[in-house]
Amino acid sequence: MEGVVMLRQLIGQLQEFVQLYGSPPPQPLPQLPLLNYPRWCSSTVDDSSIDDYYSFMMATGKSASVRILDPSKPPPSKRSRKERTQGKSSGTTDTTEPMEQRIWKDFPEDLYEAVIARLPIATFFHFRSVCRKWNSLLDSESFSQHCTEIPQANPWFYTITHENVNSGAMYDPSLKKWHHPTISSLPTKLIVLPVASAGGLVCFLDIGNRNFYVCNPLNQSFKELPARSVKVWSRIAVGMTLNGSSTSGGYKVMWVGCDGEYEVYDSLRNSWTRPGSMPSSVKLPLSLNFRSQAVTIDSTLYFMRSRPDGIVSYDMVTGVWKQFIIPTPLHLTDHTLAECGGRVMLVGLLSKNAATCVCIWELQKMTLLWKEVDRMPNIWCLEFYGKHVRMTCLGNKGLLMLSLRSRQINRLVTYNVSSKEWLKVPGCVVPHGRKRQWIACGTSFYPCLTALA
């Protein structure tokens, strides 16, 4: 404000000076040719506003340079706000540095594969269209080795929708996006459901519990397993493990029935075998919980059972069965097993009176008791109040996907066991459709570009 006061005093003194001595007559300006001199950008100042004039003088004093316009060129046009925003967000210039062929032509081939193997899955399939060489990477042993060296990120989910049981929908949690693959090799006249996974491969079983199929949804590698030697027409539980760190070392698929019948398929032998009979220490019938998928930790499969409540496990290497009697938490419904980092977890609906909440438990190895470690946020549970909610677990490998459905609601959520983070999943909509699909069943799998069935 001191500057404003000084400026007013200066103008007042100038006015007094003009009143005393009069204003000098205006001097005509010499005519100068415009083509030989540049034009200056100036602003119009309102003489009646002293504050605006002072602001203009201060802004001019702070300016570091004055722009000179070339008379042979038109004045610059004002850019729209959208163009200015795009320029700021991109931060790029019009000049791009070309790639020199003498440098990039000798780029090592193994580095190409190492870089491409670390791209997101969706980006890789875009890169396949660049050239035939990149398109053939799926058949390269060296590229497969690079893929196995990359630490496994969050699993994907292969699901079946209620309205279209003959086609699947895959969910990528990193991009929060649904994909709709077409596995042409799967039978179209039978309803096949995903029941297990290992090493990027998904195991399917037809609804009649007769035929098994193994497939990689990403590269369409497909295999129909031979017929089982033991005919069991009742419902069965299925588990799947790898022989090594990848599918190149083979994989095993196991099914078990409530009467204690079971078989193991070995991909290296391409045959089913019955390693032995269930020991007497395991109480029969098993009363398996078919809503709970098997959990795989190293080479051991874990199945949930009831009467008595607990878990039965089978080691695919040693062929040893074990039984663990574990009381189930009270007021628990729709519960299923899960795992994270070698820990056995339990997820289920805890219902009491009209309140319903999703809870997470961890199995304590010393006491063989379930300890609650987390539960869904209360604000989400309020949505289930007074409603008969059913829960289906669509994946149990560290990142869980839960389908919560009643007559009034249809929700999909994911839960990260390590970070204890709950997230809502966008609705699954088929291509060129608008209606949200109801997810009937599914399983999680770690996406692998090079896994072969």
N, C-alpha and C positions, 0 to 999 in steps of 0.2 A: 504494500500500500504506500510505502514511502516513495516509490518510483512514480506512482500515479500522482501523488501530491506535487512532486517536483515537476512533473510534466505539465500539470495544470498551471503552476506558477510560471513556467517558461512560456506557455501559450499566452497567459495573461500579460506578461511583460512584452511580448511581441505585439499584442493588440494595442497596448498603450503606445508602443513605438510607432505603429502605423497611424494611430489617431494624431500623434504629435507632428509627425513629419510627412504623413501622406504615403500612399503606396506608389511605387515607381511604375511608370507605364510599361506595359508588356512589350518585350522585345521579340520581333519575329524570328523564328527559327530558320536556319538555312535549309534549303532543299537539298537533301542527300539522296543519291541513287540507292534504292532498296536492294538491288541485286548484289551490291558489293559489300553490304554490311549485314551482320547477323541481327536477328530480332531477339529481344529480351522478353522472357516470361515475367509478367508483373501481375499484381493483384490490385483490385479496386478497393480503396479505403474510404469509408464514409467519414467526411470531415466533422460531421455532427456528433460522432461518438468518440469521445476521448479515450475511453477504456479500450474500445476495439482497436484504435490507432496504436495505443501503447502495447497491446498484445501483439499486434502485427510487427511493431518495431523490435520487440523482444524476440519474436520467432525469427525475424530476419537476422538478428545478431547471433542467434544460436546456429543458424544454417552454416554448414561447412563449405558449400559451393553453390554457385548459381548456374542454372541450366541455360544453355544457349541453343537455340533452335536454328537448324539449317533452313534458309528461305526456300531452297529448291525442293524441300520435302514438306508434306502436309503435317500439321501438328498431330501429336500422338493422340489416338482415340482412347477414351476411358474404357478399361476392361470391366466386365460384369463382376459381380460379387462371386458368382460360381467359378469363374476363371481364376480370380485371385485366390479363392479357397483351395482350388485344385493345385495351383502352383505352390502354395505354402505346404500343403499336406504331402505332396510328392517330393518336394525338395530337389527336383532334377532340373537339368538344363537341357537346352535343345541340342547341344553338342555331345555326342557319344564317341567314346574312344573305340575305334575298330580293333577287333582281335587280330593280332598278327599271326599269319599262317606259319611263319618260320618258327614261332615259339610253340603254338598249340598242336602242330602236327606231330611232335615228338612226345606228347603227353603220355605217360605210362598207362597201358591198358588196365593194369590191376587197380590203379587209382580211380579210373572210371567206374569200375565195378564197386569199389569200396565206397565211393560217394553215392552212387545210385542206390546201393543197398540201404543207405541211411535216409533215403527220401521217405516221406509219408506214402502209405500204400496207394492212396488215390492218385497222388502225383506220379508215382511210378507207371501206372497204367496210361497216363497221358504221355509219358516219355517213350513208351513202347512204340508209338506211332512215328517217332522221329526217323528211324531207319531200321532196316532188317536186322542189323547187328544187335541193336538194343532190344529188339523184339525177341531175339533168341536167347536173351540172358536167362530166362527161366530154365533152360536146358543146360546151362553152364555149371559144371561142378565147382569151379572157383567162385562163381557168384553165389552159389549155394553155401559155400564155406563162409563167405563174408556175411551172409544173412544169419547164420548160426552164431557168429561172434557178437552180434548186436544184442545188448540186454533186452529182455522182453519188457515191453511197455504194458499198458492196460489191455486187457483182453477185449475182443469184439464179442458181439452177441448175435447168434443165428437163431431166428425165431420163425414161428409159423403163425400166420394170422387166422382167425376163426372164419373169416369170409372166404379165404382162398388158401385151402390147406395144401394144395399141390405146388405152391411156390413159396419161397422164403423171403425174409427181410432181414438184412444185416444192419446192425447199429454200430457206428464208430464213435465211441465216447470222446475221443480227442477232438474231433471236429463237430461232435453233436449232430451227426447227419445219418440218415437212413439210406441204405443202398438196397437195390432190388435185383439180385443176381438171378440168372436163369441156368439151372443145372439140367442140361438136356438129357443127361444119362439116367437121371432118377426115373423110376417108372411113373407113368402118368395115370395108370388105372388103379394104383394102390395109394393109400394114404401112408406116407412115411414121415416119421417124427424124429427130430434130433434128440439123442439120449445121452451122448458122451462125447468127449473130445480129448485129443492129445497131440502136441507138436504141430498144430495148424490143421489137423485133420478132424473132421466131424463124423461121428458114427450115427447112422440112421437105422431105425427099426420100423418095419411096417406095423400097422395097427393090429394085425393078427398075431404078432410076436413070432413070426416064422422066418423072415428074410432080413439079413443084415447087409448094409451098404456103408462104405467108407468113401469120403469125398473131401477134397480141398475146395471150398467155395470160391477161392480166389483164382486158381489156375485150372479149375475144372477137372483135375485129376480124379479119376473115379474107379471104384472096384466093388464088385458084388462078391460077398464072401460065400464060400461053399455052404451047402446045407448042413445043418447041425446033425450030429449022430444021435442025440437024445431028443425025442419029440416031447416037448412040454407045451401044452396049449394054454396054460394059465399065465398070468402076468409074471414078468421077470424084471429084475433090476440089472442094469448094465454098467460096467466100468471099463476104462481104457487107460493104458499106460504105454510109455516108450521103453524100448530095450536100452537105449543110450540117451544121448543129449539131443538127438534129432531123429527124424523118421528114416534116415539112411541106414540106421542100425536096426530097423524093424520096430514093430509095435505089437501089442497084445490087446485083445478084446475079451472080456469075461461077462458071462451072464449067470445069474443065480436065481433059483425059484424058492418059493416058500417051503417046499418039502425037502430042501437041502440038495436038490439036483443042481449041478453047475458044470460048465465047460469053459475052456480057454482056447481062444484062437491065436495062433502065432503066424504073423505075416511072412516070416522067413520060410516057414514050412507050408504055408497056405493050407492049413488044416486045423480042425478042432480036435482037442484032446481032453480027456477027463483025468486030471492028475491024481485023483483019489476020492475018498468019501469024506463027508463032513464029520469031524470028531464028535464023540459023545458029550464033550463038555459044552457044546453049543446046543441050546435047547431048541427042539423042533416042535411045531412049525415055527418058522422065523417071524411070521407076521410083519413082513417088510413094509416100510413106509414108502410107497411108490410115488408120493408127491415130492420126495427128497431124492435128488440125484446123488450118485456115489461121489465121494471126495477122494482125490488122488494126492498122496504125499509120498514123494520118491517112488518106490515100487509097491506101495501098499494101498489097497482100496478099502474105504470105510463105507459101510451101509448102515442106515438107521432102521431100527426094528422096534417093535412094541411087544408087550406081554411076554417077558418083562421088558420095560423100557431100557434102551441102551443102544449099543453099537456093536456090530460084528465087523472084523477086518480080515483081509486076506492078503498075504505077501506073495506077489507074482513071481518072485525069485525063489524063495524057500518053499512055497506051497503050504505055509502054516496058517491055520485059522485061529482067531482069538475072539473072545466075547467079553464085553464090558457092560456091566449093569450100572446104568446111570439114571437116577430119577429125573423125570421131566419137570420143569417148573410148572407151578399151578396156573390154572386159567389160560393154558397155552393151546392155540389151535394153528393149523396150517404151518407147522414148523418144518424146517429143512436144514440139512447140514451144509456147511461152507468151510473154506480153509483160507488161510493167509499166512505165508511165511512159515509153513510147517505147523501152524496152530489149527486145531479143530474148533470151529465156531458153530453156533446155532442161531438161526434167525427165525422168528415166528411172530404171530399175532397174540398179544396179551389182551384178553377181553375180560372185563369185569363190569357187571351191571350193563350200562349202555355205553361205557367208554371202551375204546379200542385203540391200541398203540402197537407199533412195530418195535420189537426189542432185539438186541444183539447180546448173545452170551458167548463166553470163552470157556472151553473145557480145562479145568485145573487137573494137571497130570498127577499130582500127589493125592488129592482127595477124590478124584473122579466125580466132581460136582460141577454144575454149570454156574458160572459167575457172570452176572450182568455187567456189561462194559459200556453199553450205549443204548439209546433209544431215539426214535424219531422225534423231531422238534414238536413241542406241544401245540404250536399253532397249526401244524399240519394234521395232528391227531384230532383236533377239534372238528375237522371236516368229516371224520368218520363217526362222530357221535350219533348214536341211535340208529346206525345203519348196519345191516348184515354184510360185512365186508369179507371177501375171500382173497387170499394171497397166494400167488404163484411165484416161485423163485426161478428166474430164467438164466441164472449164471451164478456160480459159487466159487470163483477163483480170484479171491482178493477184492475184486470189484463185483458187487452184487447188483443185479437188476431185478426189481420187484414189481409185479403187476398186481395192483390193488383195485378190485372191481366189486361193485354192487349194482343194484338197479338204478341208483342215482349218479354214481361216479364211475370213472374209468381212468385210473392214474398209473403212470409208469415213473418209477424213481430208481436212481442208482445210489449205492452206498459204498464208499471206499473204506475198507476195514482199517487200513493203515492210518489214513488222515482223519477218519471219522467224519467224512463230509457227505452230506445228503444233497442230491441234486435232482431236479425234475427233468424228465426226458421229454423232448418234443414228440407230439403225436405222430404215429406212423400212418402216412397217407400213400396209397399206391400211386404210381405215375399216372398223370392226367386224371387224377381223382381228387375228391374233396373230403370224403368221409374218413374220419379217423378209424383205423382198424383196431380190433380187439386182439391182443396178442394171446394166443391160446397156450403155447408152450415154447420152449427154447433152451439153448445151452450156450455157455461162453466158450470161446476158443481164442488162442493166441494166433493172430494172423501171421502166416508164413508163406512167402511167395513161391518157394521152391519145394515145399513138402509134397511128396508123392504118395499116393495110396498103394 
